[in-house]
Amino acid sequence: MALLGAIIAAVGAALVLLDVLDRWRTTTNVIDGGNASTDFDAELQKAKRRELAAVVGPLLVLVGAVLTVIAL
């Protein structure tokens, strides 16, 4: 039963991780109220860094589930 739970956790974490990476890959630069001095490239990079930071949680769950499967 623990093995089944770990496998389900691994699959769920992998799906969330794929979704987060897809969001990071397709992040676009949508800024409301920008003006002539707005550095749109810097804003895009900041948005991409925020999206990439969201990878840590699902990645840790995935690693934990894989280690649980190995331990069982």
C-alpha distances in whole Angstrom, upper triangle without the diagonal:
4,5,5,6,9,10,11,12,14,16,17,18,20,21,23,24,26,27,29,30,32,33,35,36,38,39,43,45,46,48,50,53,54,57,60,58,55,53,51,49,48,47,45,43,42,40,39,38,36,34,33,32,30,28,27,24,22,23,21,18,18,19,16,13,15,16,12,11,14,14,10
4,5,5,6,9,10,10,12,14,15,16,18,20,21,22,24,26,27,28,30,31,33,34,36,37,41,43,44,46,48,52,52,55,57,56,52,50,48,47,46,44,42,41,40,38,36,35,34,32,31,30,27,25,24,21,19,20,18,15,15,16,13,10,12,12,9,8,12,11,8
4,5,5,6,9,10,10,12,14,15,16,18,20,21,23,24,26,27,29,30,31,33,35,36,40,42,44,46,48,51,51,55,57,55,52,50,47,46,45,44,41,40,39,37,35,35,33,31,30,29,27,24,23,21,19,19,18,15,14,14,12,9,10,11,8,6,9,9,7
4,5,5,6,9,10,11,12,14,15,17,18,20,21,23,24,26,27,29,30,32,33,35,38,41,42,44,46,50,50,54,56,55,51,49,47,45,44,43,40,39,39,37,35,34,33,30,29,29,26,24,23,21,18,19,18,15,14,16,14,10,12,13,10,9,12,13,10
4,5,5,6,9,10,10,12,14,15,16,18,20,21,22,24,26,27,28,30,32,33,36,39,40,42,44,47,48,51,53,52,48,47,44,43,42,40,38,37,36,34,32,32,30,28,27,26,23,22,21,18,16,17,16,12,12,14,12,9,11,13,9,9,13,13,11
4,5,5,6,9,10,10,12,14,15,16,18,20,21,22,24,26,27,28,30,31,35,38,39,41,43,46,46,50,52,50,47,45,43,41,40,39,36,35,34,32,30,30,28,26,25,24,22,19,18,16,14,14,13,10,9,10,8,5,7,9,6,6,10,10,9
4,5,5,6,9,10,11,12,14,15,17,19,20,21,23,24,26,27,29,30,34,37,38,40,43,46,46,50,51,50,46,44,42,40,40,38,36,35,34,32,30,30,29,26,25,25,22,19,19,17,14,14,14,11,10,11,11,7,8,10,9,7,11,12,11
4,5,5,6,9,10,11,12,14,15,17,18,20,21,23,24,26,27,29,32,35,36,38,40,44,44,48,50,49,45,43,41,39,39,37,35,34,33,31,29,29,27,24,24,24,21,19,19,16,13,14,15,11,10,13,12,9,10,13,11,11,14,16,14
4,5,5,6,8,10,11,12,14,15,16,18,20,21,22,24,26,27,30,33,34,36,38,42,42,45,47,46,42,41,38,37,36,34,32,31,30,28,26,26,24,22,21,20,18,16,15,13,10,11,11,7,7,10,9,6,9,11,10,10,14,15,14
4,5,5,6,9,10,10,12,14,15,16,18,20,21,22,24,26,29,32,33,36,38,41,41,45,46,45,42,40,37,35,35,33,31,30,29,27,25,25,24,21,20,20,17,14,14,13,9,10,10,7,5,8,8,5,7,10,10,9,12,14,14
4,6,5,6,9,10,11,12,14,15,17,19,20,21,23,24,28,31,32,35,37,41,41,44,46,45,41,39,37,35,35,33,30,30,29,27,25,25,24,21,20,20,18,15,16,14,11,11,13,10,8,11,12,9,10,13,13,12,15,17,17
4,5,5,6,9,10,11,12,14,15,17,19,20,21,23,26,29,30,32,34,38,38,42,44,43,39,37,35,33,33,31,29,28,27,25,23,23,22,19,18,18,15,14,14,12,9,11,12,9,8,12,12,10,12,15,15,14,17,19,19
4,5,5,6,9,10,10,12,14,15,16,18,20,21,25,27,28,31,33,36,36,40,42,40,37,35,32,31,30,29,26,25,25,22,20,20,19,16,15,15,12,10,11,9,5,7,9,6,5,9,10,9,10,13,14,14,16,18,19
4,5,5,6,9,10,10,12,14,15,16,18,20,24,27,28,30,33,36,36,40,41,40,36,34,32,30,30,28,26,25,25,22,20,20,19,16,15,16,13,11,12,11,7,8,10,9,6,10,12,10,11,14,15,15,17,19,20
4,5,5,6,9,10,11,12,14,15,17,18,22,25,26,29,31,35,35,38,40,39,35,34,31,29,29,28,25,24,24,22,19,20,19,16,15,17,13,12,14,12,9,11,13,11,10,13,15,13,14,18,18,18,20,22,23
4,5,5,6,9,10,11,12,14,15,16,20,23,24,26,28,32,32,35,37,37,33,31,28,27,27,25,22,22,21,19,17,17,16,13,13,13,10,9,11,10,6,9,12,10,10,13,15,14,15,18,19,19,21,23,24
4,5,5,6,9,10,11,12,14,15,19,22,23,26,28,32,31,35,36,35,32,29,27,25,25,23,21,20,20,17,15,15,14,11,10,11,9,6,9,9,6,7,10,10,9,12,14,13,14,17,18,19,20,23,24
4,6,5,6,9,10,10,12,14,18,21,23,25,28,32,31,34,36,35,31,29,26,25,25,23,21,20,20,18,15,16,16,12,12,14,11,9,12,12,9,10,14,13,12,14,17,16,16,20,21,20,22,25,26
4,5,5,6,9,10,11,12,16,19,20,23,25,29,29,32,34,33,29,28,25,24,24,22,19,19,19,16,14,15,14,11,11,13,10,10,13,13,10,12,15,15,14,17,19,18,19,22,23,23,25,28,28
4,5,5,6,9,10,10,14,17,18,21,23,27,26,30,31,31,27,25,22,21,21,19,16,16,16,13,11,12,11,7,8,9,7,6,10,10,9,10,14,14,13,16,18,18,19,22,23,24,25,28,29
4,5,5,6,9,10,14,17,19,21,24,27,27,30,31,30,27,24,22,20,20,19,16,15,15,13,10,11,12,8,7,10,9,7,11,12,11,11,15,15,14,16,19,19,20,22,24,24,26,28,29
4,5,5,6,8,12,15,17,20,23,26,26,29,30,30,26,24,21,20,20,19,16,16,17,14,11,13,13,10,10,13,12,11,15,16,14,14,18,18,17,20,22,22,22,25,27,26,28,31,32
4,5,5,6,9,13,14,17,20,23,23,26,27,27,23,22,19,18,18,16,13,14,14,11,9,12,11,7,9,12,10,11,14,15,14,15,19,19,18,21,23,23,24,27,28,28,30,33,34
4,6,5,9,12,14,16,20,23,22,25,26,25,22,19,17,15,15,14,11,10,11,8,6,8,9,5,6,10,9,9,13,15,14,15,18,19,19,20,23,24,24,27,28,29,30,32,34
4,6,9,12,15,18,21,24,23,26,26,26,22,20,17,15,16,15,12,12,13,11,8,11,12,9,9,13,13,12,16,18,17,17,20,21,20,22,25,25,25,28,30,30,31,34,35
4,6,10,12,15,18,22,21,24,25,25,21,19,16,15,16,15,11,12,14,11,9,13,13,10,12,15,14,15,18,20,19,19,23,24,23,25,28,28,28,31,33,32,34,37,38
4,7,9,12,15,18,17,21,22,22,18,16,13,12,13,11,8,10,11,7,7,10,10,8,10,13,13,14,18,19,19,20,23,24,24,26,28,29,29,32,33,34,35,38,39
4,6,9,13,16,15,18,19,19,15,14,10,10,12,10,7,10,11,8,9,12,13,11,14,16,16,18,21,23,22,23,27,28,27,29,32,32,33,35,37,38,39,41,43
4,6,10,12,11,14,15,15,12,11,7,8,10,7,5,9,10,8,9,13,13,13,15,17,18,20,23,24,25,26,28,30,30,32,34,35,36,38,40,40,42,44,45
4,7,10,9,13,15,16,12,12,9,11,12,9,8,12,12,10,12,15,14,14,17,19,19,21,24,26,26,27,30,31,31,33,36,36,37,40,41,42,43,45,47
4,6,6,10,12,13,9,10,8,11,11,8,9,13,12,10,14,16,15,16,19,20,20,23,26,27,28,29,31,33,33,35,37,38,39,41,43,44,46,47,49
4,6,9,13,14,11,13,11,14,15,11,13,16,15,14,17,19,18,19,22,23,23,26,28,29,30,32,34,35,36,38,40,41,42,44,45,47,48,50,51
4,6,10,11,9,12,12,15,15,13,15,18,17,16,19,21,20,22,25,25,26,29,31,32,33,35,37,38,39,41,43,44,45,47,48,50,51,53,54
4,7,8,6,9,8,12,12,10,13,16,15,15,18,20,19,21,24,25,26,28,30,32,33,34,36,38,39,40,42,44,45,47,48,49,51,53,54
4,5,5,9,10,13,14,13,15,18,17,18,21,22,22,24,27,27,29,31,34,35,36,37,40,41,42,44,46,47,48,50,51,53,54,56,57
4,6,8,10,13,14,14,16,18,18,19,22,23,24,26,28,29,31,33,35,37,38,39,41,43,43,45,47,48,49,51,53,54,55,57,59
4,6,9,12,12,12,15,16,16,18,20,22,22,24,26,27,29,31,33,35,37,37,39,41,42,43,45,47,48,49,51,53,54,55,57
4,6,9,9,8,11,13,13,14,17,18,19,21,23,24,25,28,30,32,33,34,36,38,38,40,42,43,44,46,48,49,50,52,54
4,6,5,6,9,10,11,13,15,16,17,19,20,21,24,26,27,30,31,31,34,36,36,37,40,41,42,43,46,47,48,49,52
4,5,5,6,9,10,10,12,14,15,17,18,20,22,24,26,28,29,30,32,34,34,35,38,39,40,42,44,45,46,48,50
4,5,5,6,9,10,11,12,14,15,16,18,20,22,24,27,28,28,30,32,32,33,36,37,38,39,42,43,43,45,48
4,5,5,6,9,10,11,12,14,15,16,19,21,22,25,26,26,29,31,31,32,34,36,37,38,40,42,42,44,46
4,5,5,6,9,10,11,13,14,15,17,19,21,24,25,25,28,30,30,31,34,35,36,37,39,41,42,44,46
4,5,5,6,9,10,11,12,14,16,18,20,22,23,23,26,28,28,29,32,33,34,36,38,39,40,42,43
4,5,5,6,9,10,10,12,15,16,18,21,22,22,24,26,26,27,30,31,32,33,36,37,37,39,42
4,5,5,6,9,10,11,13,15,17,19,21,21,23,25,26,27,29,31,31,33,35,36,37,39,41
4,5,5,6,9,10,11,14,16,18,19,20,22,24,24,26,28,29,30,32,34,35,36,38,40
4,5,5,6,9,10,11,14,16,17,17,20,22,22,23,26,27,27,29,31,32,33,35,37
4,5,5,6,9,10,12,15,16,16,18,20,21,22,24,26,26,28,30,31,32,34,36
4,5,5,7,9,11,13,15,15,17,19,20,21,23,25,26,27,29,31,32,33,35
4,5,5,7,10,12,13,13,16,17,18,20,22,23,24,26,27,29,30,32,33
4,5,6,8,11,11,11,14,16,16,17,20,21,22,23,25,26,27,29,31
4,5,6,9,11,11,12,15,16,16,18,20,21,22,24,26,27,28,30
4,6,6,8,9,11,12,14,15,17,18,20,21,23,24,26,27,29
4,6,6,6,9,10,11,12,14,16,17,18,20,21,23,24,26
4,6,5,6,9,10,11,12,14,15,16,18,20,21,22,24
4,5,5,6,9,10,11,12,14,16,17,19,20,21,23
4,5,5,6,9,10,10,12,14,15,16,18,20,21
4,5,5,6,9,10,11,12,14,15,17,18,20
4,5,5,6,9,10,11,12,14,15,16,18
4,6,5,6,9,10,10,12,14,15,17
4,5,5,6,9,10,11,12,14,16
4,5,5,6,9,10,11,12,14
4,5,5,6,9,10,10,12
4,5,5,6,9,10,11
4,5,5,6,9,10
4,5,5,6,9
4,5,5,6
4,5,5
4,6
4
